[in-house]
Every structure is written in structure tokens, then in C-alpha cells.
Amino acid sequence: MDETKIISLEERIPKFRKRRRKKINRILILYISIFFLLALGILYFQSSLSEVKKIEIIGVEMIDHKTVKEWSEIQIGSNIWNVHTTKVEQNIQKNTNLIKEVTVTRKLPTTISIEIKERKKVALLKTEEGFQTLLENGAVLKGWELSVEKIKGPVLIGWEQGTHLDDLIQQLYQIPDSVLKSISEIHPMDSSKVSNALRLYMNDGYEVHASIVDLAEKIRLYPSIVATLEKNQKGYIDLSVGAFFKEYES
């Protein structure tokens, strides 16, 4: 009985040794792999493979690419992993309120991508000091100068800062660009009193009477109304109540 047990144990010893060698070999291979990965990582970080070679600018319309790169403070040749994306986003956005959103990402191996969403420029406000560019959120553009020719929207004349102007800007923001570009000027209907009534002068020569309250909804009808009019008809399009053309009284 005792001999049988001894023989069985002796037969099992080689199997244990074989399993132990396999385990040691696996551990050794794991350590060697980690060593090589660390060595490759060190070589990568210290070589030109990890340097910024390109700064990609996406989405800008008014701001030129060179200016965005200057604002980013990213240096070509710097290590791509040393670029703090959040800080770069803050560096760019702090320069002007024209920028609504900034997203900075790494595009390995050597590109930094900067995607910008600009705020919509809805109108120009005529003031005693000159023209101010109004943005979709009602703010006056700061930190970036735009020429009057670059604003494809109406000029607001006779308006003062306040609730009615804020409401008007919100309505203008909702108007499709194709229609917004056709508006030349917007005046209060009566500058002597505060009201929602306004007068629009269009680039094609027509005059439109409307209300701030539903301007964005009603002005969409303008192209179809104009299409039904005969050439040289003199009058104005009334969108304040309904939508119709009314000839000037002689």
C-alpha cells in the first residue's frame, strides 16, 4: 500500500516541474514584453514621432486660420502629449465672444485639430459711435473686428438697448440666411414711442410692415408674396396682421 503511493508521487513530480517551468516562462515573457513596451514608449516620446507637425483648423468663417493658431499658443515641434487641450480651448475662446464653442483633439501621430463654432452675426446696429455687430445671443461683438461688408444681415437704425432690441435679435436669429440677407434696414415704425411695430426696407426695393413678435414666422412668406407682384407696383407688404400687399395712397 505504501509503495503504491510512493510510485504515484514520483510519477507526478515531472508534471509539476513542467507546469512550473511553463509558468516561469510566461512570467518571464510578460516582463520582457513590458520592458520592450516601456523602451518603445521612451523612444517615441523622445523622438520626432511625437512632435506636433500640423495644426488643423475647422469651422471658422470670419476668423483667419493664422489668428486661431496664434491664440492657441501651440508650437510646431512641441510634444503632442504636452499640449493641454482644455487650456488651448480656453486660450482661444477668451479672445473674442464671436466663438461659441472650441474643441481641441489630438489626431495621432502628429496633428492637433481645432474645431470652432462661431456665433451667428445677425445684424449691424447703427449708433452715434458707428456700427456695432450684434451676435445671435444679443451681445455686441468684441475682440474681433469685422468690416461692414462682411455682415450679410440688416442694419438696425433708431434702436436703443432694451427689451425690444433683444426680442428683435432673437427673431432675426431664427430667420433663414437666404431671407435675412434680403433685408437692408430695420426701423421702428414710430421712433417717438416704444412698440413692437417695425418697418423693413428690402434690398429689392420693397417695404415691409411687421411686428417683432412674429417676425421670424411671417417674413418667411416674403419671397412667395413678392413673386406674385407685378413689376413697378408701388406699395408695401403688410405682415403685421395677415400677409398682403397694399399700394401707396396717391
Disulfide bonds with the S-S distance in Angstrom:
none
